[in-house]
Amino acid sequence: MNLNTIIFRNLKKNIRNYYLYVFALIFSVGLYFSFVTLQYDPSMDEAKGTVKGAAALGAASVLLVAIVAVFLLYANTIFIKRRSKEIGLFQLIGLTKGRIFRILTAENLILYFGSMVIGIAAGFAASRLILMILFKILGVDELAALRFSPEALMQTVIVFALIYVLIMIMNYLFIVRQSILSLFRVVSIAQQRVSKMSLFEILIGVLGIALILSGYYVSTELFGGQFTEMNELMWAMIFILASVIIGTYLFYKGSVSFIFNAIRKSKNGYLSIGEVLSLSSIMFRMKSNAMLLTVITTVSALAIGLLSLSYISYYSAGASATNSVPHDFSFADEQVKEEFISELDSHLIAYEVIHRQPIEVEIDASKLISNSTFADEAIQTPVLSEAMVEGVELEPGEALFMGYDDALSGFMTIASTGEFSFIGGSGAEIHQKLIGSKEDSVLSYYYGGGFPTVIVDDTVYQQLRSDLDPELQTDERSDYYGIQLKDRSQVTEAYEIYTDMELSAPSFSQYELLINQRNNMGLIMFIVGFLGLTFLITSGCILYFKQMDESEEERPNYTILRKLGFTESNLMRGIRFKQLFNFGIPLIVGLFHSYFAVKSGWFLFGTELMAPMLIVMGLYTVLYSIFGILSVNYYKRVIKGSL
C-alpha cells in the first residue's frame, strides 16, 4: 500500500467526523468572502460615506479573521486529538513522524482548500442577498448587482492560506511532542472528576455568584447619579467588567459544581439514570472547560449587547428624531422661515406654522431632583406659556415639564409632582407646583439646556418675561418656528427643497435626523450582526465538537447501561437534560450579562428597550439552540451504536 492510498483511505474514513468542521469552514470562508466583497463593491460608496463606513467595514473584517482563525485552530486541536490513536498506529508500523505529518498535510490540503473553493462560491452567490439586506437597512436606493471581486478573492485566499499554515504548524508540533504511548492515551485522559467538593471549591462557587451579582448591581447604578465624576465612572466600568468576567470564570469553575452538588445531596445520593447522565457529568466537566466557557459567554454577551444597542437606536430612530425636532422643520430665524415657506408655497405643499417664544429662566428644583449633580444648583431652562402649546391647560401656580425622555431620566430622576421655584432677574422667586411630566418635546434640541422645557400658566409666563435676566437670553434662540406638513407623502419633496436651499441660520429637519440615524446605526447594526452571527456559528460548533468528544469517551458506559437493561429512551432523557445544561447555562448567563449591560445605558441610544432587545435575544436563542439539537441527535447515534 503506497502513501497516496493511505491518504485517500484515511480521508474517506474520517470524512464523517469532519462534516461539521467542513460546514463551519465553508460557512466561515463564504461569510468572509461575501463581507470583503462589500468593501470592494462600487455600489457601497454611499454606505461607506456614513460614519466612516469604509473604516468600519475594514475593522470588522479584521475582527472576522480573528474569530474565524481562533475557531479553526481550536477545531483542529479537537480533531487531531481524536486521531491520536491512528497516528500512534502509523508509528507502530514504521512510518516516521515526518511521513505522518505529510499524510495529515495532504489530507488537510484536500479538505481545507476544497472547502474553501465551495465557500467562495457560496459567498459569491450570497453576496447579492447580503448587499440587498444592507441596502434595505440603510434605505439606499441602489441596485444590488451580483459582482465578482478579484480583490476580495485574493484577500480571502491569502487570509485562509495563512490560517492553513498555522494549522499545519500546530499539527507538526503535536506529532513531534507526542510519544507512541502518549498518543494512545490522549483521548482516554479523563477530564477532572472528583467525588467530594472541598471547602475551597465551595468558597470559589459562592464568590463567583457574588462577583456577578455585584457587577450587576453596580451596572444598575452606573448612570443613576452615584458616580458623578469621570474618574468614578471609569473605575465603576472597570469594576463591572472585571467582576463579571472573573465571576463568570469562577461560576463555571465552582458555582455550577456547588449548585449541582447541593441538588445531589438533597436526594441523599439516590439519583435516577437521567440525573447521573446529566447532573453528575456536567458538574465536573464544566470545571475543566471553565476558561473556554467564560470566553464563549463573554463574547456572546458582548455580541448580544452591542447588537441590542444598535438595534435599539435603529428601532427608535423615528421617536428620537421627533424628540429632537418636534415638527418636520424648525427655524430660529423668522426671515429664513419665510424663505422656506415661500418655496413650499411655490411647490403647492400645504403646511402649518407653529410659533413659540421661549424665555430662559433659572429654577431651583432641588426638591424634585434626587440623584444628580444639579440637585443643589440653579438650572437654566426654557419656559413656555400654556397658550403656545396645544392641549395644555394650567392654573396659576401649576407647571408641566415636557421633553423629559428616557435619556434625560437616566441622568436625572425628577419627581412626578412637587414644588420648585423660578428665580427672576431681580432675584425674586416665583413658587410653582409640578403636576406632571411628559416625554413629548415642544422645542428642538437647539433650545435645550439639559433640563425639560417648563410649561406654565400665561400669567406666570408674562410675569417671568417682565423680570428676565438679560445674561441668560440669546438673540439666536429668541423664537421658535415649527413647520408641520399636512400631507405626509410630501415630506421627501419638502426635504429636497430644504437641502437645495442650503440655509445658513440654525434650522433643523426631522426627516434628516431620521435618515442619518438609521444610516449610521444601520451600518453598525449590520456589522455587529455579521460578526455576532459568525461568533454564534463558531462557538456553537466548538460546543458541539466538545459534545462529540464526550459522547465517544462515554460510549463504553452506554454499552454497559444498555446491557444492564436500560433502553435508548431511558438514556436519551438524561442526555437531553445534559445538553439543556451544556448549551443552556452559557446561553442564559450570556443573556443575563447582556441584559444588565444594555439596561445600564440603553437610554443613550434610543427610546425603546424591551421590544428590540427581546427580538435580538430571541433570535440568538433560536439559532444557538440548533447546536443543542444537533448534539442530542449525535448522542442518539452513539447510543444506538453502543450495542
Secondary structure, DSSP 8 states (H G I E B T S, - for coil): --HHHHHHHHHHHHTTTSHHHHHHHHHHHHHHHHHHHHHH-GGGHHHHTTTTHHHHHHHHHHHHHHHHHHHHHHHHHHHHHHTHHHHHHHHHTT--HHHHHHHHHHHHHHHHHHHHHHHHHHHHHHHHHHHHHHHHHHT----------HHHHHHHHHHHHHHHHHHHHHHHHHHHH--HHHHHHTTT------SS--HHHHHHHHHHHHHHHHHHHHHHTTTTTS--SHHHHHHHHHHHHHHHHHHHHHIIIIIHHHHHHHHHHHTTT---HHHIIIIIHHHHHHHHTHHHHHHHHHHHHHHHHHHHHHHHHHHTHHHHHHHHSSSSEEES-HHHHHHHHHHHHHTT--EEEEEE--EEEEEE-TTTB-SSGGGGS-EEEEEEEGGGSTT----TTEEEEE---HHHHHH--B-SSEEEEEE-TTS-EEEEEEEEEES--SS-GGG--SS-EEEE-HHHHHHHHTT--GGG--GGGS-EEEEEES-GGGHHHHHHHHHHHT--SSEEEHHHHHHHHHHHHHHHHHHHHHHHHHHHHHHHHHHHHHHHHHHHHTHHHHHHHHHTT--HHHHHHHHHHHHHHHHHHHHHHHHHHHHHHHHHHGGGT-S--HHHHHHHHHHHHHHHHHHHHHHHHHHHHHHHTT-
